Amino acid sequence: MPNKDIHVVGASLGGVEALKRLLGGLPGDLPATICIVLHTAPTSRGLLPEVLQRASALPVVSPNDDTPIERGRVYVARPDHHLLIMGDRLRVVRGPKENRHRPAVDPLFRSAAWSLGPRVVGVVLTGMLDDGTAGLWAVKMCGGTAIVQDPAEAPYPGMPTSAIQNVDIDHCVSIDEIAPLLEDLARQPCTQGATPMRADQFRIESEFAMLDRDINDMGPLNGRLTALTCPSCHGALWEIDEGGSLRFRCHTGHAYGAGTFVQEQSEALEQALYAAARALNEQAIASRYLAERTGAHGPASKEDLEQRALRMEEQSALIRRMLAAE
């Protein structure tokens, strides 16, 4: 019987220091594999492995696609790429963003849960919103172990708090308590098998992350089609109910937790309002320009164009007041 030797870790804001403290507490002979996703900008230089290596007795690398998993190593997701676990290998892919991020925590956790079931230990650290919640739920559904950093000490408690509210957590501890806990779990044998129905769902969603699934084949996602649209690509969204926690996925693979979806919709609305204000200003400028250049010989009188410009300016001012009130 294998041990609980696949440890997947997710973090966002405040995560660099948390990860350094976590890795700094692990021994160099840890009988487990650590896979890490930290939310990073797509244009990041990818220096996180070097930064973490200074604190870690274990070797820290960013793997290439199809890298064999080795025990006693730390694998860090590359910027602008999801890190997934498929059996005994790692996949590094530029699949659809989840929770507005690539790399995202949920795809790593979900793929590990489907592939390795009770061998997986999921750890959610500091960060905002809800990335990691759905993935940790998948870990639990497939027989794995769920750990979160105590929100009371997390610089940004959103991610661990969301996980606690929606997942049956096994351990909620301080960052300095996680390392000895992982070392202890790595030496414990597995005792529970995966849930086949849910594991199949997690396989389907992992295929979306790898772009290995046809966009018209949602499969048995245990969800329903909604009237909502994806903030990223405007495709139809499926609502997926996971233990009372709602999330959404579109046909092209973008996925959102409920909190992240609301945030993304708000930002999309703000962008649309700014675009509308800009277009109205440009129309006002164009109308005044035509009023000066064409006079009475154009398709509209100078007075009509001036009145049009005033209406455009008033509407633009209204939108600016709406933006200022947000």
Buried (B, 14 or more C-beta within 10 A) or exposed (E): EEBBBBBBBBBBBBBBBBBBBBBBBBEEEBEBBBBBBBBBEEEEEBEBBEBBBEBBBBEBBBBEBEBEBEBBBBBBBBBBBBBBBBEEBBBBBBBBBBBBBBBBBBBBBBBBBBBBBBBBBBBBBBBBBBBBBBBBBBBBBBBBBBBBBBBEBBBBBBBBBBBBEBBEBBBBBEBEBBBEBBBEBBEEEBEEEBBEEBBBBBBBBBBBBBBEBEEEEBBEBBBEEEEBBBBBEEBEBBBBEBEEBBBBBBBBBBBBBBBBBEBBBEEBBEEEBEEBBEBBBEBBEBBBEBBEEBEEEEEBBBEBBBBBBEBBBEBBEEBBEBEEEE
